[in-house]
Amino acid sequence: MTGWFSENGLLLGLALLDGLASAAAIFMVAVGLNLVFGVLRILNVAHGSLYAIGGYGAASLAAAMAAMGLPGWLSLPALVVAAALAGVLLGPLIERLLLRRVEGQEPVLQLLVTFALFMILEDVQKLLWGVQPVSNDAAMRLLGTVDVPFGQDVIPYTAYQLFVLPGVAVATLLGLAWFTRRTLAGRIIVAVTEDREAAASQGIDSSKVMMLTFTAGAALAALGGALASPVSAMVPGVGASTIVLSFAVVATAGLGQVEGAALAALLIGLGRSIAVYFEPELEVVVPYLIMVAVLLVRPQGLFGVPETRRI
Amino acid sequence: MSARNEFLLGLLGAALLVLLALSAPWLRFVLTVALAKGLAVLGILLLLRAGQVSFGHALFVALAAYAAAFLAPLLPEVALLLPAAALVAALGGLVAGLFVMRYRDIFFGMLNLALSMVFYSLLEKLYGLTHGTDGIRLPLPRVLGLTLEGAAYEWVLFALALSFAFGFAALVRLWLAAPLGQALSGIKTREARLEFMGVPARRVLLAAYILSALMAGCGGALVALTSRHVTPALAYWTASGELVFIAILGGAGSVLGAFLGAVVYELTRVYAAATIADAWQLILGTVLLLVILFAPGGLVGMLRGLLHRRPTPAKAGERPA
């Protein structure tokens, strides 16, 4: 074992660091998916496409800013601006024009509508950004690298992946917990999640809450993509793999579990990056293996509560 | 639509297909593939009756296609190869079904998608076994001991696809009329009530799922034998999306819709996809939205509206009487 460790220790360290960074990005997407599902009772299949659009948008914005000769430190806030723009532009549009029309209809129709949107957005990405990988690592180069001690080795690792990505994810987690427990707006969202009709009878405008929640969820997904874009290039099909991956996180944690999603994202992010370094063929399969293994033992997910059956 | 009317319309459609295949030889290939896809769509329709939509059914198409590709050198005989490959898909349906049967709605759809994505990436990554995206070529199999070339072989597969289409369409109609199929509608409206009546809902759905996998498998085997080349793209999510699209386009209410939708889709694709390849999914998604929002009966619903001169009240996923 010690022999294996001295040979592969460096790889393992890199895998752990990569896993942490990718878990942060997946968490941002999964938490938005959860939020939207909680309030609208719709699982948005196009949620992964918002991640992709956030990523593409951020890379384009960074490239445009570099071309204009703006100072480099602006590339960090630019990521957030791109994500917010994507969320605020697309969120209300999708919610009002599409989801509103199938509100209260059969679940299968709602699923099909978001699936149709997903098909549309996949090609919109190709039309706008082409099929070549798009990336801009200005934000990552800006922050340089730090030396991470790992056993006897020292791993030089980018500060961006080490601090910014997990930092934003942790801030989102804590911020959401504070928001839903301590603020009026947050409590209104919780009330609509629990019982839309009861909330409406208390004078809550649930239609507005639904639109705002969907926009927030879309912006979180776009932020996940924007933050990931300096690290991993956006390619066609990234929306499809992201929705399935974030669904795996949500299903592993249990639908609606925010803190649980953080843990599941960590589990799946680490599992995947360990596979990348040690068994690359299995990279895509590992997240689903984790999910299936969890679901076989606990069909409602790690932290989910079994739904009581209505008769 | 009465059984007799539907059968007559089916015969009319089949005659039209044969005429088309006679008039332009290259259409034989296109129509065979369309009918094969129609078989898989029939499986989607069956599950839609229970209110469930699978976003990963291309998994079973690809499973059977690869089974056919792997078995072809050992078993170069269409009469053996086709049932063997379809059986592999049905077995796959049993294994996957035992897992996804615990879930409904969102989870049902997404777990199917996840399974198909896993299969796709395995096909792509395990290069030593599957040759990755290059795919596998099938040697020309014999047909009942005869070595057929070119047109004769294509005609045999076209006839096979057509007879499978009739056979399975009849089977699905019978299935839906039988208690097993009636219980499927019960799963959609309220599953708990079914169980109070002593109907094991999961087993009812599992049976339908295995039948749908078997039909998708027949379709997949036919595609593999027709194109004699299988690639991982068969299992990609766009292929599954295509099946869902055709089901809704054709009209979820009728077995005829599966094949009408598939033929219209394939013919359009052959003519249009080459010129607008980059926007193909975009167009599919837009049409899907329009059908769901404005013509929930699909093509069959429109046809019926024309025949009866009154709008159809059916929604997608529902069965008109």
Interface residues (C-beta under 8 A of the other chain):
Chain A: F37 L43 V45 L98 R101 V102 E106 P107 V108 L109 L111 L112 V113 F115 A116 L117 F118 M119 I120 E122 D123 V124 K126 L127 A240 S241 V244 F247 A248 A251 P280 E281 E283 V284 V285 Y288 M291 V292 L295 L296 P299 R309 R310 I311
Chain B: L48 G51 Q52 V53 F55 F99 R102 Y103 D105 I106 F107 G109 M110 L111 L113 A114 L115 M117 V118 S121 L122 K125 L126 K188 R190 A192 R193 F196 W237 G241 V244 F245 I248 D278 A279 W280 Q281 L282 L284 G285 T286 L288 L289 I292 L293 K315 A316 G317
